[in-house]
Amino acid sequence: MDYLPLDIAVSGESFTKSYLEALNGILKLTETELRVLSVLLEYSKESAGDRGSRMYAREKLSFSRSNIYNYLTRLEEKGCLVKNEDSSYSYNPVVLPRTKGIMLNFVVNG
């Protein structure tokens, strides 16, 4: 099977947002959901939605506390965040930016 490489030039600073935008055809996030997820990942790629990341996102995006909680819930509903048994969040591995080992395989039905 032949693969067509697609190189996307980005700066290190904009990599996370560009990565998420490239996946957004699959993720189906709104522009604001993309921004929230990008800011959360900018703060920490290990912990999602902890107190520190919520405070950072609130300040960076000028959001209220309830707005951040609403967006965390939306990101969970869309499969980007996973709620753990202790009510903390972790990232779905798909949304964690990586520079190697990404391959999308489209299966066309009918």
C-alpha positions in Angstrom: 0.0 0.0 0.0 1.4 3.4 -0.9 1.3 6.3 1.5 1.4 10.0 0.6 3.4 11.9 3.1 2.0 15.2 4.1 4.4 17.7 5.8 2.9 20.5 7.8 5.4 23.2 8.8 4.7 24.7 12.2 6.7 26.4 14.9 7.2 24.7 18.2 4.9 27.3 19.8 2.0 26.6 17.5 2.5 22.8 17.2 -0.2 21.7 19.7 -2.9 23.9 18.2 -1.9 22.9 14.6 -1.9 19.2 15.6 -5.4 19.5 17.1 -6.7 21.4 14.0 -5.4 18.6 11.8 -7.3 16.1 13.8 -10.4 18.2 14.1 -12.1 16.6 11.1 -12.3 13.5 13.3 -12.7 15.2 16.7 -15.5 17.6 15.6 -14.6 20.3 18.1 -15.8 23.9 17.9 -13.2 26.6 17.7 -13.6 27.4 21.4 -13.3 23.7 22.4 -10.1 23.5 20.3 -8.7 26.6 22.1 -9.6 25.2 25.5 -8.0 21.8 24.8 -4.9 23.4 23.3 -4.5 25.7 26.4 -4.9 22.7 28.7 -2.3 20.7 26.8 0.0 23.8 26.8 -0.2 23.8 30.6 0.4 20.1 31.1 0.4 17.0 28.8 0.1 14.7 31.9 -2.8 16.1 33.9 -6.0 17.4 32.4 -8.5 19.6 34.2 -6.7 19.6 37.6 -6.9 22.8 39.7 -3.7 24.3 38.2 -4.7 23.7 34.6 -8.2 25.0 35.2 -6.8 28.2 36.7 -4.3 28.6 33.9 -7.0 28.1 31.3 -9.4 30.5 33.0 -6.7 33.2 33.1 -5.5 32.6 29.5 -9.0 32.5 28.0 -10.7 35.0 30.3 -13.3 32.4 31.3 -15.4 32.1 34.4 -15.1 29.0 36.6 -18.4 27.7 35.3 -17.3 28.2 31.6 -14.2 26.0 32.2 -16.3 23.3 33.9 -18.7 23.4 31.0 -15.9 23.0 28.4 -14.3 20.2 30.4 -17.7 18.4 30.3 -18.0 19.0 26.5 -14.4 17.7 25.9 -15.3 14.6 28.0 -18.5 14.0 26.0 -16.5 14.3 22.7 -14.0 11.8 23.9 -11.0 14.1 24.3 -10.9 13.8 28.0 -11.5 10.8 30.2 -13.0 11.1 33.7 -11.2 8.9 36.1 -12.7 7.1 39.1 -11.5 9.9 41.4 -13.3 12.5 39.2 -10.0 13.8 37.8 -9.5 13.9 34.0 -6.8 12.4 31.8 -6.3 12.9 28.1 -7.4 10.5 25.5 -4.1 9.4 23.9 -5.3 10.5 20.5 -5.2 14.2 21.4 -1.7 14.1 22.9 0.5 15.7 20.2 3.3 13.6 18.8 5.6 14.1 15.9 6.1 10.5 14.8 3.9 7.5 14.4 0.7 9.2 13.3 -1.3 7.4 10.6 -4.9 7.9 9.6 -6.6 5.1 7.7 -9.9 5.9 6.0 -12.3 3.0 5.3 -14.9 3.9 2.8 -18.2 2.0 3.2 -20.4 1.3 0.2 
